[in-house]
């Protein structure tokens, strides 16, 4: 394999990884739109928030997630609903990184608005 072929293959792999990351980020954004809707539902919001906080505590106990990531999620979970929604759904790399490692349960991420 020539150097040129190797460079071409690496470029193709980077392009594929970038596309995969974009698709993952889009899926995570959609799931977090569901979680935000769950946080706005007075019937389950408290449970959703509590489960997320318990997940952050588990991360702390296990030492599996960075302290900065945990602190960011705890800050968001302590915010008023609209401020939390703005932070969770922001179109930034930091927000996307938070969504990739989320404390929300499957119940929150798959929540369907009623009505």
N, C-alpha and C positions, 0 to 999 in steps of 0.2 A: 504494500500500500504506500502510495507516495504521500509526501507531506501535504500536498494540495488536496488529495482525497481525504486525508485525516482532518484537515481544517474544515473541509466542506461537511463532513460527518459531524464534527463537533458543533458547527453552526446549526445544522439541522436539529441536533439534539437540544441545543439551547432554545431554539424556536419552539420545539415541541414542549419543553418544560415550561416555557413562558405561557403557552396556550393552556396547558394543564393548570397552571397556577391561576390564570385568569378565570377559567371555568370553576375551579374550586372556590375562588373568592366570590364569584357571582352566586354560587350555591349557598355559601355561608351568609352572604348578605340577605338573600331571600329568607333563609331560616331565621336570621336575626330580626327581620321584619315581623315574622310570626312571634318571636319572643317579645318584641316591643308591644305587639298587640295584646299578648298575654299579660304583660305588666300593666296595661291599661284596663284590663277586665277586673272590676272590683271583686268579682266572685273568686278569682284565683290568684290575683296579683301578689298577695302576701305570701302564699305558698311558693310561688315561682321565685320570688326574691329570696325567701328563706332557703330554699333548695340550692340556689346559686351561691349564697353565702356559705352554706355548709360545704359545698364543693371547694370554695376557696380555702376554707379551713382544712379540708382534707389535703389539698395541695401543699399547704404550709406544713402540716404534720408529716407528710411523706417527703417533703423537700424535692418534689418533682417538677415544680414550676418556679420560675424566677420570682424573687421578691417584688421586683418592679411590676411584673405582669399581674401578680396578685393584688398589689396596692392599687393598680389602675382599675381593676375590676371592682374592688371594694369601694373605691371612690365613685365609680359609675353607679353601683348598686345603692349607694347612699343618696344619690341625686333625686330630685323631683322627676316625675315621669318624662316630661318633655325634654328636660336637660339630659336625662339618661338616654332617651331615644336619639337625640342629636349626636351624642358621643358614640353610641353603639353603631349608628348607621352612617357615620361620617365617611366621606369619600377621601380617606387618607390612608397612607401605608400603615400608620400606627393603629388605626381602627381596624383595618383588615387583619393585621397581626393579632389583635385582641380577639377578633372573631374566629381566627383559626384555632385558638385554644380557649374555648368558651366554658364558663361555669354553668351554662343553662342546660337543663335536662332535655331529653327527647320530647317530653310533654310541652315544654315551652317552644322548642324549635319547630315543632309540627303543629302548633296551636292553629286552629281555624276560627276565624271570627264568626260569631253567631249573628244571625239576623240577616 
